[in-house]
Amino acid sequence: MATSQWNTSLPLSDAWSGYLAEAQAQITSLNTRAVLLLLVNIPVLAIAVNVLRQLIIPRRSSTPPEVFHWIPFLGSAISYGNDPLKFFFDCREKYGDVFTFILLGKRVTVALGPKGNNFILGGKSIVFNAEDAYTPLTTPVFGRDVVYDVPNEKFMEQKRFVKVGLSMDNLRAYVGMIEEEVEEYMKKEGTFRVFQANDINEWGQFDVVKVLQEITILTASRTLQGREVRGNLDKEYASLYNDLDGGFTPINWMMPNLPLESYRKRDRAHKKMSEFYVDIIRKRKAGNGDADHDMIAALLEQTYRSGEALKDHEVAHIMIALLMAGQHTSSATGSWSLLHIAHNPDIGEALYKEQVQHFGTPDGKLRSMTYEELRALPVMDAVIRETLRMHPPIHSIMRYVRDDVPVPGTLSNPGKDKTYIIPKGNFVMASPAVSQMDPLVWKNPQQWDPSRWSDPEGVAAQAFKTYLDENGEKVDYGFGAVSKGTESPYQPFGAGKHRCIGEQFAYMQLGTLIATIIRNVELRIDQIPEHNYHTMITMPKTPRTISYRRRKFD
């Protein structure tokens, strides 16, 4: 009988429980093996399907070629993230100037070269939209209701307000302030030990990025930010800035909602910094604050076309945006400039002799500079332009595609009638950095050579003319008439409606900073560091230590 197989000495319920336990153990064992098998095989299967899809399924002739990638979702993120320029040049060799690659699940269509820059940066904002692309990164850092957190028309008005604060009178006043800040930094900070010791025979060392980050914050706060900000540059403010800066990275843009402590620090820092600026603004309105030659004063006088004045939090958030964006770009360009000067002592000596020629006095000292005099220094101008050519702060500029867009045939298929269609929902990407390092455009592009800018008929000079478009039609995007400059192979400050309005301030700040340092010390370094592309702004990798010695004055 079948029942004789059961142990009749146990209650039926116990026997049944034992059976269930045994069965569950067997099933659990099977499930564990199955889960492990799935965990191993699912990624392999996903990779296999992804590869077969690319190799077997025909691509629609209307879409740009897709860069081959092994891992779905991840796509070409590693290759692009480690060295975007190498990635772009390799892809151009294989696919042409227009291609699509996968970046952490996003489909990004790249258009390279001056024509590609013109296509994307000169495109209409209702189709190629910057807000949709950058809001996840910028809004948590800058704040609500400014920059990309508002419609494009309002952002253009806010750029007009900032441009008022960058008036020529203000720029002239800022030169002396920056020179003074750099001099005081070199005298007081422990970094320049040799300078303080007045020893002209001993060499010291400093981390160029650390020094330039500190100097650019000091100079920006003294000029644009105002005396209240400069007077509060203590450890607490520095800590807030560092926490806010920690939320301005590529991962914050690609994955804006991760439950990370750095994100929480960013949000707390933004709240405190916003309150700090709002407090300054309210004191100013009550007549209890300083207000000469700074951006807060300029912004408080502005109104939108509707007649509405800026709200306190809008002024505060614009000030945060100026601090964050300006500090990164200026410290990066300043660092690269000093590194190249240190690596090319002859250029450093030429810069110093230029200072002596223009600003030397009978007693052997160097007088202060004016804005006009600074901008008329040919060696200094060439050094800054060449540094920006090789090391533009931002290597890629993205837009979100709001509607299907045809790519001009001259760009996608030269000599052919057929054009590509970039589908709605893709991102598009321009890379002025590729144009600025293109061997098809520039002679020896990998060589830092300021002299290329002294030839009035050379590629560099012609590219700069195209960028300025001095004889061309100016376009007013809402913040004043500017040249488009989108067809130039040289676009260090962007182009089109999103061209940086702080261009003149940047030249002035960098020129004054470099001139003041070169006046006082000689610089040396054995080799130029590699690029660190893992940050939002392209910085030099470590080691980036420069040796310096106080100058011997005749």
Order of alpha helices (4+ residues) and beta strands (2+ residues): alpha-alpha-alpha-beta-beta-alpha-beta-alpha-alpha-alpha-alpha-beta-alpha-alpha-alpha-alpha-alpha-alpha-alpha-alpha-alpha-alpha-beta-beta-alpha-beta-beta-alpha-alpha-beta-beta-alpha-beta-beta-beta-beta
